[in-house]
Amino acid sequence: MLKIVRSANADFVLFTLSGYIDSEHIAELQAAFDGETLPIVLDLLEVKRVDREVVADLARWNADGIKFENCPAYLREWISRTQ
């Protein structure tokens, strides 16, 4: 289960994610990102688990300019190995 909370200010849109990010959530997240015109920030503090298949999408989003806040060290390491 993944909870997605969207908030925005004048400078960026923040998506706070909590729970488990599975491959089934990628399309939903991508659809949410596609409609945004401001820079996107993902807060990953409350993410408990990420499927291996999701890491490639996170790496792609990061390369596309999406910023990560509170990204666990293990996940940042996985992402850096994918890029």
PyMOL Python script that loads the backbone (N, CA, C, O; Angstrom):
from pymol import cmd

cmd.read_pdbstr("""\
ATOM      1  N   MET A   1       0.839  -1.173   0.000  1.00  0.00           N
ATOM      2  CA  MET A   1       0.000   0.000   0.000  1.00  0.00           C
ATOM      3  C   MET A   1       0.885   1.238   0.000  1.00  0.00           C
ATOM      4  O   MET A   1       1.851   1.324   0.758  1.00  0.00           O
ATOM      5  N   LEU A   2       0.549   2.186  -0.852  1.00  0.00           N
ATOM      6  CA  LEU A   2       1.291   3.435  -0.955  1.00  0.00           C
ATOM      7  C   LEU A   2       0.341   4.599  -0.769  1.00  0.00           C
ATOM      8  O   LEU A   2      -0.703   4.676  -1.417  1.00  0.00           O
ATOM      9  N   LYS A   3       0.707   5.493   0.109  1.00  0.00           N
ATOM     10  CA  LYS A   3      -0.066   6.715   0.314  1.00  0.00           C
ATOM     11  C   LYS A   3       0.698   7.851  -0.362  1.00  0.00           C
ATOM     12  O   LYS A   3       1.904   8.008  -0.172  1.00  0.00           O
ATOM     13  N   ILE A   4      -0.027   8.636  -1.152  1.00  0.00           N
ATOM     14  CA  ILE A   4       0.562   9.758  -1.875  1.00  0.00           C
ATOM     15  C   ILE A   4      -0.172  11.019  -1.452  1.00  0.00           C
ATOM     16  O   ILE A   4      -1.388  11.122  -1.612  1.00  0.00           O
ATOM     17  N   VAL A   5       0.573  11.979  -0.910  1.00  0.00           N
ATOM     18  CA  VAL A   5      -0.009  13.253  -0.517  1.00  0.00           C
ATOM     19  C   VAL A   5       0.678  14.337  -1.332  1.00  0.00           C
ATOM     20  O   VAL A   5       1.904  14.448  -1.328  1.00  0.00           O
ATOM     21  N   ARG A   6      -0.127  15.139  -2.034  1.00  0.00           N
ATOM     22  CA  ARG A   6       0.399  16.218  -2.872  1.00  0.00           C
ATOM     23  C   ARG A   6       0.170  17.545  -2.174  1.00  0.00           C
ATOM     24  O   ARG A   6      -0.918  17.819  -1.667  1.00  0.00           O
ATOM     25  N   SER A   7       1.211  18.365  -2.157  1.00  0.00           N
ATOM     26  CA  SER A   7       1.087  19.739  -1.680  1.00  0.00           C
ATOM     27  C   SER A   7       1.940  20.607  -2.595  1.00  0.00           C
ATOM     28  O   SER A   7       2.869  20.121  -3.240  1.00  0.00           O
ATOM     29  N   ALA A   8       1.619  21.882  -2.645  1.00  0.00           N
ATOM     30  CA  ALA A   8       2.339  22.763  -3.561  1.00  0.00           C
ATOM     31  C   ALA A   8       2.536  24.131  -2.923  1.00  0.00           C
ATOM     32  O   ALA A   8       1.770  24.553  -2.057  1.00  0.00           O
ATOM     33  N   ASN A   9       3.575  24.804  -3.374  1.00  0.00           N
ATOM     34  CA  ASN A   9       3.780  26.201  -3.041  1.00  0.00           C
ATOM     35  C   ASN A   9       4.178  26.906  -4.329  1.00  0.00           C
ATOM     36  O   ASN A   9       4.051  26.330  -5.410  1.00  0.00           O
ATOM     37  N   ALA A  10       4.646  28.119  -4.235  1.00  0.00           N
ATOM     38  CA  ALA A  10       4.966  28.888  -5.440  1.00  0.00           C
ATOM     39  C   ALA A  10       6.186  28.346  -6.185  1.00  0.00           C
ATOM     40  O   ALA A  10       6.364  28.633  -7.369  1.00  0.00           O
ATOM     41  N   ASP A  11       7.033  27.560  -5.499  1.00  0.00           N
ATOM     42  CA  ASP A  11       8.298  27.132  -6.085  1.00  0.00           C
ATOM     43  C   ASP A  11       8.332  25.689  -6.583  1.00  0.00           C
ATOM     44  O   ASP A  11       9.044  25.382  -7.539  1.00  0.00           O
ATOM     45  N   PHE A  12       7.567  24.799  -5.944  1.00  0.00           N
ATOM     46  CA  PHE A  12       7.622  23.394  -6.321  1.00  0.00           C
ATOM     47  C   PHE A  12       6.374  22.658  -5.838  1.00  0.00           C
ATOM     48  O   PHE A  12       5.594  23.171  -5.036  1.00  0.00           O
ATOM     49  N   VAL A  13       6.212  21.442  -6.353  1.00  0.00           N
ATOM     50  CA  VAL A  13       5.148  20.537  -5.916  1.00  0.00           C
ATOM     51  C   VAL A  13       5.813  19.414  -5.133  1.00  0.00           C
ATOM     52  O   VAL A  13       6.772  18.800  -5.601  1.00  0.00           O
ATOM     53  N   LEU A  14       5.300  19.153  -3.944  1.00  0.00           N
ATOM     54  CA  LEU A  14       5.848  18.111  -3.081  1.00  0.00           C
ATOM     55  C   LEU A  14       4.900  16.925  -3.045  1.00  0.00           C
ATOM     56  O   LEU A  14       3.715  17.070  -2.747  1.00  0.00           O
ATOM     57  N   PHE A  15       5.432  15.756  -3.352  1.00  0.00           N
ATOM     58  CA  PHE A  15       4.691  14.508  -3.197  1.00  0.00           C
ATOM     59  C   PHE A  15       5.321  13.767  -2.026  1.00  0.00           C
ATOM     60  O   PHE A  15       6.480  13.357  -2.092  1.00  0.00           O
ATOM     61  N   THR A  16       4.560  13.600  -0.965  1.00  0.00           N
ATOM     62  CA  THR A  16       5.023  12.853   0.194  1.00  0.00           C
ATOM     63  C   THR A  16       4.511  11.430   0.045  1.00  0.00           C
ATOM     64  O   THR A  16       3.306  11.193  -0.035  1.00  0.00           O
ATOM     65  N   LEU A  17       5.440  10.492   0.008  1.00  0.00           N
ATOM     66  CA  LEU A  17       5.097   9.079  -0.186  1.00  0.00           C
ATOM     67  C   LEU A  17       5.315   8.336   1.124  1.00  0.00           C
ATOM     68  O   LEU A  17       6.294   8.572   1.831  1.00  0.00           O
ATOM     69  N   SER A  18       4.396   7.440   1.434  1.00  0.00           N
ATOM     70  CA  SER A  18       4.578   6.610   2.618  1.00  0.00           C
ATOM     71  C   SER A  18       4.030   5.210   2.341  1.00  0.00           C
ATOM     72  O   SER A  18       3.015   5.035   1.667  1.00  0.00           O
ATOM     73  N   GLY A  19       4.731   4.233   2.880  1.00  0.00           N
ATOM     74  CA  GLY A  19       4.333   2.836   2.689  1.00  0.00           C
ATOM     75  C   GLY A  19       5.283   2.111   1.772  1.00  0.00           C
ATOM     76  O   GLY A  19       6.501   2.264   1.865  1.00  0.00           O
ATOM     77  N   TYR A  20       4.710   1.314   0.878  1.00  0.00           N
ATOM     78  CA  TYR A  20       5.483   0.456  -0.012  1.00  0.00           C
ATOM     79  C   TYR A  20       5.297   0.902  -1.450  1.00  0.00           C
ATOM     80  O   TYR A  20       4.169   1.066  -1.915  1.00  0.00           O
ATOM     81  N   ILE A  21       6.410   1.100  -2.159  1.00  0.00           N
ATOM     82  CA  ILE A  21       6.330   1.452  -3.575  1.00  0.00           C
ATOM     83  C   ILE A  21       6.564   0.184  -4.381  1.00  0.00           C
ATOM     84  O   ILE A  21       7.672  -0.350  -4.428  1.00  0.00           O
ATOM     85  N   ASP A  22       5.493  -0.285  -5.014  1.00  0.00           N
ATOM     86  CA  ASP A  22       5.555  -1.471  -5.856  1.00  0.00           C
ATOM     87  C   ASP A  22       5.460  -1.044  -7.313  1.00  0.00           C
ATOM     88  O   ASP A  22       5.090   0.093  -7.608  1.00  0.00           O
ATOM     89  N   SER A  23       5.788  -1.937  -8.210  1.00  0.00           N
ATOM     90  CA  SER A  23       5.749  -1.621  -9.637  1.00  0.00           C
ATOM     91  C   SER A  23       4.356  -1.195 -10.096  1.00  0.00           C
ATOM     92  O   SER A  23       4.229  -0.453 -11.069  1.00  0.00           O
ATOM     93  N   GLU A  24       3.324  -1.650  -9.417  1.00  0.00           N
ATOM     94  CA  GLU A  24       1.963  -1.268  -9.788  1.00  0.00           C
ATOM     95  C   GLU A  24       1.675   0.215  -9.538  1.00  0.00           C
ATOM     96  O   GLU A  24       0.706   0.748 -10.079  1.00  0.00           O
ATOM     97  N   HIS A  25       2.495   0.888  -8.731  1.00  0.00           N
ATOM     98  CA  HIS A  25       2.286   2.302  -8.423  1.00  0.00           C
ATOM     99  C   HIS A  25       2.961   3.243  -9.422  1.00  0.00           C
ATOM    100  O   HIS A  25       2.685   4.442  -9.425  1.00  0.00           O
ATOM    101  N   ILE A  26       3.829   2.715 -10.253  1.00  0.00           N
ATOM    102  CA  ILE A  26       4.607   3.556 -11.154  1.00  0.00           C
ATOM    103  C   ILE A  26       3.722   4.338 -12.118  1.00  0.00           C
ATOM    104  O   ILE A  26       3.936   5.535 -12.306  1.00  0.00           O
ATOM    105  N   ALA A  27       2.757   3.706 -12.719  1.00  0.00           N
ATOM    106  CA  ALA A  27       1.876   4.396 -13.671  1.00  0.00           C
ATOM    107  C   ALA A  27       1.094   5.510 -12.986  1.00  0.00           C
ATOM    108  O   ALA A  27       0.923   6.590 -13.551  1.00  0.00           O
ATOM    109  N   GLU A  28       0.621   5.252 -11.775  1.00  0.00           N
ATOM    110  CA  GLU A  28      -0.121   6.257 -11.018  1.00  0.00           C
ATOM    111  C   GLU A  28       0.764   7.461 -10.692  1.00  0.00           C
ATOM    112  O   GLU A  28       0.343   8.608 -10.842  1.00  0.00           O
ATOM    113  N   LEU A  29       1.982   7.194 -10.250  1.00  0.00           N
ATOM    114  CA  LEU A  29       2.905   8.283  -9.940  1.00  0.00           C
ATOM    115  C   LEU A  29       3.276   9.065 -11.206  1.00  0.00           C
ATOM    116  O   LEU A  29       3.295  10.296 -11.193  1.00  0.00           O
ATOM    117  N   GLN A  30       3.567   8.358 -12.286  1.00  0.00           N
ATOM    118  CA  GLN A  30       3.938   9.028 -13.534  1.00  0.00           C
ATOM    119  C   GLN A  30       2.805   9.928 -14.019  1.00  0.00           C
ATOM    120  O   GLN A  30       3.053  11.042 -14.480  1.00  0.00           O
ATOM    121  N   ALA A  31       1.571   9.456 -13.920  1.00  0.00           N
ATOM    122  CA  ALA A  31       0.415  10.259 -14.331  1.00  0.00           C
ATOM    123  C   ALA A  31       0.309  11.526 -13.487  1.00  0.00           C
ATOM    124  O   ALA A  31      -0.012  12.594 -14.008  1.00  0.00           O
ATOM    125  N   ALA A  32       0.574  11.415 -12.199  1.00  0.00           N
ATOM    126  CA  ALA A  32       0.543  12.587 -11.325  1.00  0.00           C
ATOM    127  C   ALA A  32       1.642  13.574 -11.694  1.00  0.00           C
ATOM    128  O   ALA A  32       1.420  14.785 -11.683  1.00  0.00           O
ATOM    129  N   PHE A  33       2.811  13.071 -12.017  1.00  0.00           N
ATOM    130  CA  PHE A  33       3.939  13.943 -12.372  1.00  0.00           C
ATOM    131  C   PHE A  33       3.706  14.628 -13.716  1.00  0.00           C
ATOM    132  O   PHE A  33       4.069  15.791 -13.889  1.00  0.00           O
ATOM    133  N   ASP A  34       3.112  13.923 -14.658  1.00  0.00           N
ATOM    134  CA  ASP A  34       2.925  14.451 -16.008  1.00  0.00           C
ATOM    135  C   ASP A  34       2.084  15.720 -16.033  1.00  0.00           C
ATOM    136  O   ASP A  34       2.262  16.551 -16.924  1.00  0.00           O
ATOM    137  N   GLY A  35       1.189  15.889 -15.097  1.00  0.00           N
ATOM    138  CA  GLY A  35       0.331  17.063 -15.082  1.00  0.00           C
ATOM    139  C   GLY A  35       0.925  18.286 -14.407  1.00  0.00           C
ATOM    140  O   GLY A  35       0.297  19.344 -14.380  1.00  0.00           O
ATOM    141  N   GLU A  36       2.118  18.158 -13.864  1.00  0.00           N
ATOM    142  CA  GLU A  36       2.719  19.255 -13.098  1.00  0.00           C
ATOM    143  C   GLU A  36       3.553  20.176 -13.980  1.00  0.00           C
ATOM    144  O   GLU A  36       4.228  19.733 -14.909  1.00  0.00           O
ATOM    145  N   THR A  37       3.489  21.474 -13.666  1.00  0.00           N
ATOM    146  CA  THR A  37       4.303  22.449 -14.393  1.00  0.00           C
ATOM    147  C   THR A  37       5.456  22.972 -13.543  1.00  0.00           C
ATOM    148  O   THR A  37       6.442  23.476 -14.080  1.00  0.00           O
ATOM    149  N   LEU A  38       5.339  22.857 -12.230  1.00  0.00           N
ATOM    150  CA  LEU A  38       6.412  23.285 -11.328  1.00  0.00           C
ATOM    151  C   LEU A  38       7.384  22.124 -11.099  1.00  0.00           C
ATOM    152  O   LEU A  38       7.038  20.970 -11.350  1.00  0.00           O
ATOM    153  N   PRO A  39       8.594  22.422 -10.624  1.00  0.00           N
ATOM    154  CA  PRO A  39       9.511  21.335 -10.260  1.00  0.00           C
ATOM    155  C   PRO A  39       8.872  20.409  -9.226  1.00  0.00           C
ATOM    156  O   PRO A  39       8.062  20.834  -8.402  1.00  0.00           O
ATOM    157  N   ILE A  40       9.255  19.141  -9.291  1.00  0.00           N
ATOM    158  CA  ILE A  40       8.688  18.120  -8.404  1.00  0.00           C
ATOM    159  C   ILE A  40       9.735  17.670  -7.393  1.00  0.00           C
ATOM    160  O   ILE A  40      10.903  17.469  -7.724  1.00  0.00           O
ATOM    161  N   VAL A  41       9.280  17.519  -6.148  1.00  0.00           N
ATOM    162  CA  VAL A  41      10.107  16.986  -5.070  1.00  0.00           C
ATOM    163  C   VAL A  41       9.362  15.800  -4.474  1.00  0.00           C
ATOM    164  O   VAL A  41       8.169  15.888  -4.183  1.00  0.00           O
ATOM    165  N   LEU A  42      10.072  14.690  -4.294  1.00  0.00           N
ATOM    166  CA  LEU A  42       9.512  13.511  -3.628  1.00  0.00           C
ATOM    167  C   LEU A  42      10.095  13.417  -2.230  1.00  0.00           C
ATOM    168  O   LEU A  42      11.315  13.386  -2.064  1.00  0.00           O
ATOM    169  N   ASP A  43       9.232  13.371  -1.225  1.00  0.00           N
ATOM    170  CA  ASP A  43       9.675  13.151   0.146  1.00  0.00           C
ATOM    171  C   ASP A  43       9.513  11.662   0.425  1.00  0.00           C
ATOM    172  O   ASP A  43       8.398  11.139   0.422  1.00  0.00           O
ATOM    173  N   LEU A  44      10.621  10.990   0.664  1.00  0.00           N
ATOM    174  CA  LEU A  44      10.632   9.527   0.817  1.00  0.00           C
ATOM    175  C   LEU A  44      10.847   9.077   2.263  1.00  0.00           C
ATOM    176  O   LEU A  44      11.158   7.913   2.514  1.00  0.00           O
ATOM    177  N   LEU A  45      10.682   9.991   3.203  1.00  0.00           N
ATOM    178  CA  LEU A  45      10.956   9.677   4.610  1.00  0.00           C
ATOM    179  C   LEU A  45      10.152   8.488   5.115  1.00  0.00           C
ATOM    180  O   LEU A  45      10.682   7.654   5.849  1.00  0.00           O
ATOM    181  N   GLU A  46       8.900   8.399   4.742  1.00  0.00           N
ATOM    182  CA  GLU A  46       8.014   7.361   5.267  1.00  0.00           C
ATOM    183  C   GLU A  46       7.918   6.123   4.368  1.00  0.00           C
ATOM    184  O   GLU A  46       7.070   5.260   4.594  1.00  0.00           O
ATOM    185  N   VAL A  47       8.775   6.034   3.360  1.00  0.00           N
ATOM    186  CA  VAL A  47       8.774   4.855   2.489  1.00  0.00           C
ATOM    187  C   VAL A  47       9.444   3.709   3.241  1.00  0.00           C
ATOM    188  O   VAL A  47      10.568   3.838   3.728  1.00  0.00           O
ATOM    189  N   LYS A  48       8.747   2.607   3.324  1.00  0.00           N
ATOM    190  CA  LYS A  48       9.243   1.451   4.075  1.00  0.00           C
ATOM    191  C   LYS A  48       9.922   0.412   3.202  1.00  0.00           C
ATOM    192  O   LYS A  48      10.828  -0.292   3.648  1.00  0.00           O
ATOM    193  N   ARG A  49       9.480   0.318   1.955  1.00  0.00           N
ATOM    194  CA  ARG A  49      10.039  -0.693   1.051  1.00  0.00           C
ATOM    195  C   ARG A  49       9.857  -0.236  -0.385  1.00  0.00           C
ATOM    196  O   ARG A  49       8.864   0.405  -0.729  1.00  0.00           O
ATOM    197  N   VAL A  50      10.833  -0.579  -1.219  1.00  0.00           N
ATOM    198  CA  VAL A  50      10.775  -0.271  -2.650  1.00  0.00           C
ATOM    199  C   VAL A  50      11.109  -1.551  -3.408  1.00  0.00           C
ATOM    200  O   VAL A  50      12.149  -2.166  -3.172  1.00  0.00           O
ATOM    201  N   ASP A  51      10.228  -1.949  -4.316  1.00  0.00           N
ATOM    202  CA  ASP A  51      10.521  -3.103  -5.153  1.00  0.00           C
ATOM    203  C   ASP A  51      11.716  -2.803  -6.052  1.00  0.00           C
ATOM    204  O   ASP A  51      11.924  -1.666  -6.477  1.00  0.00           O
ATOM    205  N   ARG A  52      12.478  -3.822  -6.325  1.00  0.00           N
ATOM    206  CA  ARG A  52      13.669  -3.689  -7.180  1.00  0.00           C
ATOM    207  C   ARG A  52      13.320  -3.089  -8.539  1.00  0.00           C
ATOM    208  O   ARG A  52      14.090  -2.297  -9.083  1.00  0.00           O
ATOM    209  N   GLU A  53      12.167  -3.461  -9.089  1.00  0.00           N
ATOM    210  CA  GLU A  53      11.759  -2.957 -10.410  1.00  0.00           C
ATOM    211  C   GLU A  53      11.507  -1.451 -10.400  1.00  0.00           C
ATOM    212  O   GLU A  53      11.592  -0.805 -11.445  1.00  0.00           O
ATOM    213  N   VAL A  54      11.203  -0.894  -9.253  1.00  0.00           N
ATOM    214  CA  VAL A  54      10.884   0.528  -9.122  1.00  0.00           C
ATOM    215  C   VAL A  54      12.147   1.394  -9.177  1.00  0.00           C
ATOM    216  O   VAL A  54      12.080   2.564  -9.554  1.00  0.00           O
ATOM    217  N   VAL A  55      13.263   0.838  -8.813  1.00  0.00           N
ATOM    218  CA  VAL A  55      14.505   1.610  -8.728  1.00  0.00           C
ATOM    219  C   VAL A  55      14.870   2.244 -10.064  1.00  0.00           C
ATOM    220  O   VAL A  55      15.331   3.385 -10.090  1.00  0.00           O
ATOM    221  N   ALA A  56      14.680   1.553 -11.148  1.00  0.00           N
ATOM    222  CA  ALA A  56      14.979   2.113 -12.477  1.00  0.00           C
ATOM    223  C   ALA A  56      14.101   3.328 -12.765  1.00  0.00           C
ATOM    224  O   ALA A  56      14.566   4.302 -13.356  1.00  0.00           O
ATOM    225  N   ASP A  57      12.841   3.274 -12.351  1.00  0.00           N
ATOM    226  CA  ASP A  57      11.948   4.420 -12.544  1.00  0.00           C
ATOM    227  C   ASP A  57      12.375   5.593 -11.670  1.00  0.00           C
ATOM    228  O   ASP A  57      12.359   6.738 -12.121  1.00  0.00           O
ATOM    229  N   LEU A  58      12.753   5.322 -10.437  1.00  0.00           N
ATOM    230  CA  LEU A  58      13.247   6.388  -9.568  1.00  0.00           C
ATOM    231  C   LEU A  58      14.487   7.035 -10.165  1.00  0.00           C
ATOM    232  O   LEU A  58      14.622   8.259 -10.144  1.00  0.00           O
ATOM    233  N   ALA A  59      15.383   6.228 -10.693  1.00  0.00           N
ATOM    234  CA  ALA A  59      16.599   6.758 -11.319  1.00  0.00           C
ATOM    235  C   ALA A  59      16.256   7.619 -12.530  1.00  0.00           C
ATOM    236  O   ALA A  59      16.856   8.675 -12.728  1.00  0.00           O
ATOM    237  N   ARG A  60      15.305   7.181 -13.333  1.00  0.00           N
ATOM    238  CA  ARG A  60      14.888   7.951 -14.511  1.00  0.00           C
ATOM    239  C   ARG A  60      14.276   9.279 -14.085  1.00  0.00           C
ATOM    240  O   ARG A  60      14.592  10.325 -14.653  1.00  0.00           O
ATOM    241  N   TRP A  61      13.397   9.237 -13.083  1.00  0.00           N
ATOM    242  CA  TRP A  61      12.779  10.474 -12.601  1.00  0.00           C
ATOM    243  C   TRP A  61      13.823  11.432 -12.053  1.00  0.00           C
ATOM    244  O   TRP A  61      13.750  12.637 -12.292  1.00  0.00           O
ATOM    245  N   ASN A  62      14.787  10.907 -11.323  1.00  0.00           N
ATOM    246  CA  ASN A  62      15.850  11.737 -10.770  1.00  0.00           C
ATOM    247  C   ASN A  62      16.668  12.366 -11.893  1.00  0.00           C
ATOM    248  O   ASN A  62      17.015  13.545 -11.819  1.00  0.00           O
ATOM    249  N   ALA A  63      16.978  11.598 -12.925  1.00  0.00           N
ATOM    250  CA  ALA A  63      17.717  12.118 -14.080  1.00  0.00           C
ATOM    251  C   ALA A  63      16.899  13.171 -14.824  1.00  0.00           C
ATOM    252  O   ALA A  63      17.460  14.074 -15.444  1.00  0.00           O
ATOM    253  N   ASP A  64      15.567  13.053 -14.762  1.00  0.00           N
ATOM    254  CA  ASP A  64      14.679  14.018 -15.415  1.00  0.00           C
ATOM    255  C   ASP A  64      14.473  15.282 -14.584  1.00  0.00           C
ATOM    256  O   ASP A  64      13.767  16.197 -15.009  1.00  0.00           O
ATOM    257  N   GLY A  65      15.089  15.337 -13.397  1.00  0.00           N
ATOM    258  CA  GLY A  65      15.026  16.559 -12.596  1.00  0.00           C
ATOM    259  C   GLY A  65      14.170  16.496 -11.358  1.00  0.00           C
ATOM    260  O   GLY A  65      14.083  17.482 -10.626  1.00  0.00           O
ATOM    261  N   ILE A  66      13.534  15.373 -11.097  1.00  0.00           N
ATOM    262  CA  ILE A  66      12.756  15.251  -9.863  1.00  0.00           C
ATOM    263  C   ILE A  66      13.746  15.101  -8.711  1.00  0.00           C
ATOM    264  O   ILE A  66      14.658  14.275  -8.752  1.00  0.00           O
ATOM    265  N   LYS A  67      13.541  15.919  -7.687  1.00  0.00           N
ATOM    266  CA  LYS A  67      14.428  15.902  -6.518  1.00  0.00           C
ATOM    267  C   LYS A  67      13.863  14.976  -5.454  1.00  0.00           C
ATOM    268  O   LYS A  67      12.647  14.836  -5.321  1.00  0.00           O
ATOM    269  N   PHE A  68      14.753  14.343  -4.697  1.00  0.00           N
ATOM    270  CA  PHE A  68      14.351  13.467  -3.601  1.00  0.00           C
ATOM    271  C   PHE A  68      14.764  14.100  -2.279  1.00  0.00           C
ATOM    272  O   PHE A  68      15.900  14.546  -2.120  1.00  0.00           O
ATOM    273  N   GLU A  69      13.833  14.133  -1.337  1.00  0.00           N
ATOM    274  CA  GLU A  69      14.126  14.554   0.029  1.00  0.00           C
ATOM    275  C   GLU A  69      13.998  13.345   0.931  1.00  0.00           C
ATOM    276  O   GLU A  69      13.180  12.455   0.697  1.00  0.00           O
ATOM    277  N   ASN A  70      14.819  13.329   1.962  1.00  0.00           N
ATOM    278  CA  ASN A  70      14.745  12.260   2.965  1.00  0.00           C
ATOM    279  C   ASN A  70      14.827  10.875   2.340  1.00  0.00           C
ATOM    280  O   ASN A  70      14.127   9.952   2.755  1.00  0.00           O
ATOM    281  N   CYS A  71      15.676  10.744   1.354  1.00  0.00           N
ATOM    282  CA  CYS A  71      15.852   9.471   0.670  1.00  0.00           C
ATOM    283  C   CYS A  71      16.783   8.585   1.502  1.00  0.00           C
ATOM    284  O   CYS A  71      17.911   8.982   1.792  1.00  0.00           O
ATOM    285  N   PRO A  72      16.326   7.394   1.886  1.00  0.00           N
ATOM    286  CA  PRO A  72      17.189   6.498   2.655  1.00  0.00           C
ATOM    287  C   PRO A  72      18.491   6.195   1.905  1.00  0.00           C
ATOM    288  O   PRO A  72      18.512   6.118   0.676  1.00  0.00           O
ATOM    289  N   ALA A  73      19.560   6.026   2.659  1.00  0.00           N
ATOM    290  CA  ALA A  73      20.881   5.800   2.064  1.00  0.00           C
ATOM    291  C   ALA A  73      20.890   4.564   1.162  1.00  0.00           C
ATOM    292  O   ALA A  73      21.487   4.591   0.086  1.00  0.00           O
ATOM    293  N   TYR A  74      20.237   3.485   1.588  1.00  0.00           N
ATOM    294  CA  TYR A  74      20.244   2.273   0.768  1.00  0.00           C
ATOM    295  C   TYR A  74      19.575   2.522  -0.578  1.00  0.00           C
ATOM    296  O   TYR A  74      20.013   1.992  -1.599  1.00  0.00           O
ATOM    297  N   LEU A  75      18.520   3.324  -0.582  1.00  0.00           N
ATOM    298  CA  LEU A  75      17.801   3.604  -1.820  1.00  0.00           C
ATOM    299  C   LEU A  75      18.613   4.526  -2.720  1.00  0.00           C
ATOM    300  O   LEU A  75      18.655   4.326  -3.934  1.00  0.00           O
ATOM    301  N   ARG A  76      19.254   5.525  -2.142  1.00  0.00           N
ATOM    302  CA  ARG A  76      20.105   6.419  -2.927  1.00  0.00           C
ATOM    303  C   ARG A  76      21.243   5.629  -3.573  1.00  0.00           C
ATOM    304  O   ARG A  76      21.624   5.905  -4.711  1.00  0.00           O
ATOM    305  N   GLU A  77      21.783   4.651  -2.851  1.00  0.00           N
ATOM    306  CA  GLU A  77      22.847   3.792  -3.395  1.00  0.00           C
ATOM    307  C   GLU A  77      22.325   2.962  -4.564  1.00  0.00           C
ATOM    308  O   GLU A  77      22.992   2.858  -5.593  1.00  0.00           O
ATOM    309  N   TRP A  78      21.150   2.376  -4.418  1.00  0.00           N
ATOM    310  CA  TRP A  78      20.540   1.606  -5.512  1.00  0.00           C
ATOM    311  C   TRP A  78      20.351   2.473  -6.741  1.00  0.00           C
ATOM    312  O   TRP A  78      20.657   2.063  -7.860  1.00  0.00           O
ATOM    313  N   ILE A  79      19.842   3.680  -6.520  1.00  0.00           N
ATOM    314  CA  ILE A  79      19.583   4.600  -7.629  1.00  0.00           C
ATOM    315  C   ILE A  79      20.879   4.967  -8.336  1.00  0.00           C
ATOM    316  O   ILE A  79      20.933   4.986  -9.565  1.00  0.00           O
ATOM    317  N   SER A  80      21.923   5.260  -7.565  1.00  0.00           N
ATOM    318  CA  SER A  80      23.198   5.654  -8.171  1.00  0.00           C
ATOM    319  C   SER A  80      23.798   4.512  -8.988  1.00  0.00           C
ATOM    320  O   SER A  80      24.474   4.768  -9.984  1.00  0.00           O
ATOM    321  N   ARG A  81      23.572   3.279  -8.599  1.00  0.00           N
ATOM    322  CA  ARG A  81      24.072   2.134  -9.354  1.00  0.00           C
ATOM    323  C   ARG A  81      23.304   1.937 -10.668  1.00  0.00           C
ATOM    324  O   ARG A  81      23.814   1.331 -11.610  1.00  0.00           O
ATOM    325  N   THR A  82      22.098   2.447 -10.713  1.00  0.00           N
ATOM    326  CA  THR A  82      21.252   2.290 -11.899  1.00  0.00           C
ATOM    327  C   THR A  82      21.552   3.351 -12.942  1.00  0.00           C
ATOM    328  O   THR A  82      21.363   3.117 -14.135  1.00  0.00           O
ATOM    329  N   GLN A  83      22.016   4.509 -12.509  1.00  0.00           N
ATOM    330  CA  GLN A  83      22.238   5.619 -13.437  1.00  0.00           C
ATOM    331  C   GLN A  83      23.516   5.475 -14.207  1.00  0.00           C
ATOM    332  O   GLN A  83      23.842   6.333 -15.028  1.00  0.00           O
TER     333      GLN A  83
END
""", "prot")
cmd.dss("prot")
cmd.show_as("cartoon", "prot")
cmd.util.cbc("prot")
cmd.orient("prot")
